[in-house]
Amino acid sequence: MPSVILKGHKEGYEFILKDVSSFNEIKKEIDEILKKVQNEKTSKGDKLTFALNTGNRLLNQEQLTEIEEIFENYPRFSIRKLNADVLSKKSFLEFLDNRTIHLCCEIIRNGQIKEMNGDVLFCGSVHKGGILKATGSIFVLGSVEGVIHAGAKNDALAVVCGNVAHAQQVRIADL
């Protein structure tokens, strides 16, 4: 059973790497396929780009570099993009942190800035001159006399809910 499958799409070609195969087998088969395509008369002179679909295998930087070195032996070919069905632990933790509702029961005084990732359920107090920033939405149960800034990283779909009648400013994204 092959470790690498070559498929053609409208956007170009795609290598599907079997996640159960050894990495050495995959490198060998990629090299063999690129040799065959290089030698075909119908494709002489054409520049071809390939997508790499690794399935449930997450390539580390060293492995990706080894595959790129194989492609460097064939100047007509290049890697267009890399797809994987899995995330790195770091990416997953960032995603989880941004999608979680965090509880904040602090007092934010004049001159203080409290920055948080994701959505925030705020039960504390923001005094005049204090700033509460969140990358997601802010749900206010406490008192606000300072600045509330939801969607701090340009998330225009973020919302601010609660009693903010006495707030100095209510910001969403860059508005």
Secondary structure, 3 states (H helix, E strand, C coil): CCCEEEEECCCCEEEEECCCCCHHHHHHHHHHHHHHHHHCHHHCCCCEEEEEECCCCCCCHHHHHHHHHHHHCCCCEEEEEEECCCCCHHHHHHHHHHHCEEEECCEECCCCEEEECCEEEECCEECCCCEEEECCCEEECCEECCEEEECCCCCCCCCEECCCCCCCEEEECCC
